[in-house]
Amino acid sequence: MNKIYEQLMIEANLLGYNISNKELKKIYKLQKSNRDKLLNELALIVLKYNIKEEKITLSNNDRKKLKQKLDEIITDGLQLEFDLEKETTKEVLYQATDEGYKLRNYILLLGTIAIITPLTKKDLWKIINAVVDGEIWSDRLWSNKKVIEKDLKKMIHDFLNGKISVNKIYKEINNKYSKNAYNTKRLTETEIARVQEAANKEFNKQHGIQWVLYCATLDSKTCTKCAEDDGRVFHVDDVMPTLPRHPLDRCCYISIPNQDWRPKKRRDNTKVNTKIDWKDYNSWKQENNM
């Protein structure tokens, strides 16, 4: 039972990220398409107008028309991205919360607890749409898009006014869209960590779980605070770190049968498909001279 429990609990905590990795591909595809559309339009402008010392030369009238056209491409593209990202993220968060909760119910059915409590849709959406720092997840998504839009339009303005060279504008646009993709991943995975942890707490409350194990990730990217808490056991009534602690936090709490229970194995993320005997982060770090 120990081995099955361990595997399924870890799977439950990874479920949302696995769903996310699959669903985000269509968002990245749209972002790439929008980037290419903007770059292709810039290429046509470079071919049509005079270039002097790598700077474009335009009349006031042409500059105004081009800025309006390019701004529309940016605005329309980012609106399409927001619509797709909002719908996709909502679905990812729903699945991560709902299926993760159901998987934990299944795990309990393998053990000694025969009565399970489902998570109602009302409670599920309450978790997903919880207000954090005055915003819900879609507000943060929209804010990210508006920052990207503002930055892109500033780049276009500077390019059309000769403040950014022809060669540099392509690099700047590519860098901004790379950041756009990163922001999408960061927000989605941070929200997954948030909703899964909220669902974990509700699950523990409904099913009388008393103990949880703090689980970080064994690799060099784990922050100092997360590494220090790895392997700690908390009673559900204890004051414990709130997850996620930071963007892209990969830590989670594993519900455990009793205070002394530990998994037999855990994943070493510095090696492909490698599991090692259970040890906390600091013990692993010392053994590997990290």
C-alpha positions as CSV (number, residue, x, y, z in Angstrom):
1,M,0.0,0.0,0.0
2,N,2.9,2.4,0.8
3,K,4.2,2.2,-2.8
4,I,0.8,2.7,-4.4
5,Y,-0.1,5.5,-2.0
6,E,3.2,7.2,-2.7
7,Q,2.9,7.0,-6.5
8,L,-0.7,8.1,-6.6
9,M,-0.2,11.1,-4.2
10,I,2.7,12.3,-6.3
11,E,0.6,11.8,-9.5
12,A,-2.2,13.8,-8.0
13,N,0.1,16.7,-7.3
14,L,1.6,16.6,-10.8
15,L,-1.8,16.2,-12.6
16,G,-2.4,19.9,-13.2
17,Y,1.1,20.5,-14.6
18,N,0.7,17.6,-17.1
19,I,-2.6,19.0,-18.3
20,S,-1.1,22.5,-18.5
21,N,1.9,21.3,-20.7
22,K,-0.5,19.8,-23.2
23,E,-3.0,22.7,-23.4
24,L,-0.5,25.5,-23.5
25,K,0.9,24.3,-26.8
26,K,-2.0,25.8,-28.8
27,I,-1.5,29.2,-27.0
28,Y,2.2,29.1,-27.9
29,K,1.2,28.4,-31.5
30,L,-1.1,31.5,-31.6
31,Q,1.6,33.7,-30.0
32,K,4.1,32.6,-32.6
33,S,1.6,33.3,-35.4
34,N,1.0,36.8,-34.0
35,R,4.7,37.5,-33.7
36,D,5.3,36.4,-37.3
37,K,2.5,38.5,-38.6
38,L,3.9,41.6,-36.9
39,L,7.5,40.8,-38.1
40,N,6.3,40.2,-41.7
41,E,4.5,43.6,-41.7
42,L,7.7,45.2,-40.5
43,A,9.7,43.4,-43.3
44,L,7.3,44.9,-45.9
45,I,7.8,48.4,-44.4
46,V,11.6,48.0,-44.6
47,L,11.4,47.0,-48.2
48,K,9.1,49.9,-49.2
49,Y,10.6,52.8,-47.4
50,N,14.0,54.4,-47.3
51,I,16.6,53.2,-44.8
52,K,19.5,55.5,-43.8
53,E,22.1,54.2,-41.3
54,E,19.9,51.4,-40.3
55,K,17.1,53.8,-39.4
56,I,13.8,54.1,-41.3
57,T,12.9,57.5,-42.9
58,L,9.2,58.4,-43.0
59,S,7.0,61.4,-43.6
60,N,4.7,62.4,-40.7
61,N,1.7,61.2,-42.6
62,D,3.2,57.7,-43.4
63,R,4.4,57.4,-39.9
64,K,0.9,58.0,-38.5
65,K,-0.7,55.5,-40.9
66,L,1.9,52.8,-40.3
67,K,1.7,53.2,-36.5
68,Q,-2.1,52.9,-36.6
69,K,-1.9,49.8,-38.7
70,L,0.8,48.1,-36.6
71,D,-1.0,49.1,-33.4
72,E,-4.1,47.4,-34.6
73,I,-2.2,44.2,-35.5
74,I,-0.8,44.2,-31.9
75,T,-4.1,44.9,-30.2
76,D,-6.1,42.4,-32.3
77,G,-3.5,39.7,-31.9
78,L,-3.2,40.1,-28.1
79,Q,-7.0,40.2,-27.7
80,L,-7.1,36.8,-29.5
81,E,-4.4,35.6,-27.2
82,F,-6.2,36.7,-24.1
83,D,-9.5,35.1,-25.2
84,L,-7.7,31.8,-25.9
85,E,-5.6,31.9,-22.8
86,K,-8.6,32.8,-20.6
87,E,-10.6,29.9,-21.9
88,T,-7.7,27.5,-21.8
89,T,-6.5,28.5,-18.4
90,K,-10.1,28.2,-17.0
91,E,-10.3,24.7,-18.4
92,V,-6.9,23.7,-17.1
93,L,-7.7,25.0,-13.6
94,Y,-11.0,23.3,-13.5
95,Q,-9.5,19.9,-14.6
96,A,-6.6,20.3,-12.2
97,T,-8.9,21.0,-9.2
98,D,-11.6,18.6,-10.1
99,E,-9.6,15.6,-11.3
100,G,-7.0,16.1,-8.6
101,Y,-9.7,16.0,-5.9
102,K,-11.3,12.9,-7.5
103,L,-7.9,11.1,-7.7
104,R,-7.3,11.7,-3.9
105,N,-10.8,10.2,-3.3
106,Y,-9.7,7.2,-5.3
107,I,-6.5,6.9,-3.2
108,L,-8.5,6.9,0.0
109,L,-10.7,4.2,-1.4
110,L,-7.6,2.0,-1.7
111,G,-7.0,2.5,2.0
112,T,-9.1,2.4,5.1
113,I,-11.5,5.3,4.4
114,A,-14.6,4.1,2.6
115,I,-16.8,7.2,2.7
116,I,-15.7,10.0,0.4
117,T,-17.0,13.6,0.0
118,P,-17.2,15.0,-3.5
119,L,-16.2,18.6,-4.3
120,T,-19.3,20.5,-5.5
121,K,-19.1,22.7,-8.5
122,K,-19.8,25.7,-6.3
123,D,-16.8,24.9,-4.1
124,L,-14.7,24.2,-7.1
125,W,-15.3,27.6,-8.7
126,K,-14.9,29.2,-5.4
127,I,-11.4,27.8,-5.2
128,I,-10.6,28.7,-8.8
129,N,-11.9,32.3,-8.6
130,A,-10.5,33.1,-5.2
131,V,-9.3,36.7,-4.9
132,V,-5.6,37.1,-4.3
133,D,-4.1,40.6,-3.8
134,G,-7.4,42.1,-5.0
135,E,-7.5,40.2,-8.3
136,I,-8.7,36.8,-9.6
137,W,-6.6,34.8,-12.1
138,S,-8.1,36.3,-15.2
139,D,-7.4,39.8,-14.0
140,R,-3.7,38.8,-13.7
141,L,-3.8,37.4,-17.2
142,W,-5.3,40.6,-18.6
143,S,-2.7,42.7,-16.8
144,N,0.1,40.7,-18.3
145,K,-1.4,41.2,-21.8
146,K,-1.7,44.9,-21.3
147,V,1.9,45.2,-20.3
148,I,3.0,43.3,-23.4
149,E,0.8,45.5,-25.6
150,K,2.2,48.7,-24.1
151,D,5.8,47.5,-24.6
152,L,5.2,46.3,-28.2
153,K,3.6,49.6,-29.2
154,K,6.4,51.6,-27.6
155,M,8.9,49.6,-29.7
156,I,6.9,50.2,-32.8
157,H,6.7,54.0,-32.0
158,D,10.5,54.1,-31.5
159,F,11.2,52.2,-34.6
160,L,9.0,54.4,-36.8
161,N,10.6,57.5,-35.3
162,G,14.2,56.2,-36.0
163,K,15.0,55.4,-32.3
164,I,15.4,51.7,-32.9
165,S,17.4,50.4,-35.9
166,V,16.0,48.1,-38.5
167,N,18.2,45.2,-37.3
168,K,17.4,45.7,-33.6
169,I,13.6,45.9,-34.0
170,Y,13.4,42.2,-35.0
171,K,15.5,41.1,-32.0
172,E,13.4,43.3,-29.6
173,I,10.1,41.9,-31.0
174,N,11.4,38.3,-30.7
175,N,12.5,38.9,-27.1
176,K,9.2,40.4,-26.1
177,Y,7.2,37.4,-27.5
178,S,9.6,35.1,-25.7
179,K,8.7,36.9,-22.5
180,N,5.1,36.7,-23.5
181,A,5.3,32.9,-23.7
182,Y,7.1,32.8,-20.4
183,N,4.5,34.9,-18.7
184,T,1.8,32.6,-19.9
185,K,3.6,29.6,-18.5
186,R,4.4,31.4,-15.2
187,L,0.9,32.6,-14.6
188,T,-0.7,29.3,-15.5
189,E,1.6,27.1,-13.4
190,T,1.4,29.4,-10.5
191,E,-2.4,29.4,-10.6
192,I,-2.3,25.6,-10.8
193,A,-0.2,25.5,-7.7
194,R,-2.7,27.8,-6.0
195,V,-5.8,25.9,-6.8
196,Q,-4.3,22.5,-6.2
197,E,-3.2,23.6,-2.7
198,A,-6.6,25.0,-2.0
199,A,-8.2,21.8,-3.1
200,N,-5.7,19.8,-1.0
201,K,-6.8,21.8,2.1
202,E,-10.4,21.3,1.4
203,F,-9.8,17.6,0.8
204,N,-7.9,17.2,4.1
205,K,-10.7,19.0,6.0
206,Q,-13.4,16.9,4.5
207,H,-11.7,13.6,5.1
208,G,-10.0,14.1,8.4
209,I,-6.4,14.1,7.1
210,Q,-4.2,15.2,10.0
211,W,-0.7,15.3,8.6
212,V,1.0,16.7,5.4
213,L,4.5,16.4,4.1
214,Y,6.2,19.4,2.5
215,C,7.7,18.2,-0.8
216,A,10.1,20.4,-2.9
217,T,12.0,19.4,-6.0
218,L,15.5,17.9,-6.1
219,D,17.4,20.1,-8.5
220,S,19.5,23.3,-8.5
221,K,16.5,25.6,-9.3
222,T,14.8,25.0,-5.9
223,C,15.0,28.2,-3.8
224,T,16.6,28.3,-0.3
225,K,13.3,28.6,1.6
226,C,11.7,25.7,-0.2
227,A,14.8,23.5,0.2
228,E,14.9,24.2,3.9
229,D,11.3,23.1,4.4
230,D,11.5,20.0,2.2
231,G,10.7,16.9,4.2
232,R,9.1,18.7,7.1
233,V,5.8,17.3,8.5
234,F,3.0,19.6,9.6
235,H,-0.2,19.0,11.4
236,V,-3.0,20.5,9.4
237,D,-3.7,23.0,12.2
238,D,0.0,24.1,12.3
239,V,1.1,27.4,10.9
240,M,2.9,26.4,7.7
241,P,4.2,28.0,4.5
242,T,1.4,29.0,2.1
243,L,1.8,27.6,-1.4
244,P,2.7,28.8,-3.9
245,R,5.4,30.8,-2.2
246,H,6.6,32.4,-5.4
247,P,5.9,32.3,-9.2
248,L,6.5,28.9,-10.7
249,D,6.7,27.3,-7.3
250,R,6.9,23.5,-7.7
251,C,6.4,22.6,-4.1
252,C,3.4,20.8,-2.8
253,Y,2.0,19.2,0.4
254,I,1.5,15.4,0.3
255,S,-1.3,14.1,2.5
256,I,0.2,11.3,4.6
257,P,-1.5,8.6,6.7
258,N,0.4,9.4,9.9
259,Q,3.2,11.6,11.3
260,D,6.0,9.1,10.7
261,W,5.1,8.0,7.2
262,R,7.5,8.8,4.4
263,P,7.6,7.7,0.7
264,K,10.1,5.0,0.0
265,K,11.3,6.8,-3.2
266,R,11.4,10.2,-4.7
267,R,12.5,11.7,-8.1
268,D,15.9,13.2,-8.6
269,N,15.2,15.9,-11.2
270,T,18.9,16.3,-12.1
271,K,18.8,12.9,-13.9
272,V,16.3,11.6,-16.4
273,N,13.7,9.1,-15.1
274,T,15.7,8.5,-11.9
275,K,14.2,7.7,-8.5
276,I,16.3,7.5,-5.3
277,D,15.7,6.4,-1.7
278,W,13.7,9.0,0.2
279,K,15.8,11.8,1.7
280,D,15.2,15.5,2.3
281,Y,16.6,18.2,0.0
282,N,19.6,19.1,2.3
283,S,20.7,15.5,2.7
284,W,20.4,15.0,-1.1
285,K,22.4,18.3,-1.7
286,Q,25.2,17.2,0.6
287,E,25.5,13.8,-1.0
288,N,25.6,15.3,-4.4
289,N,27.9,18.2,-3.6
290,M,25.4,20.7,-5.0
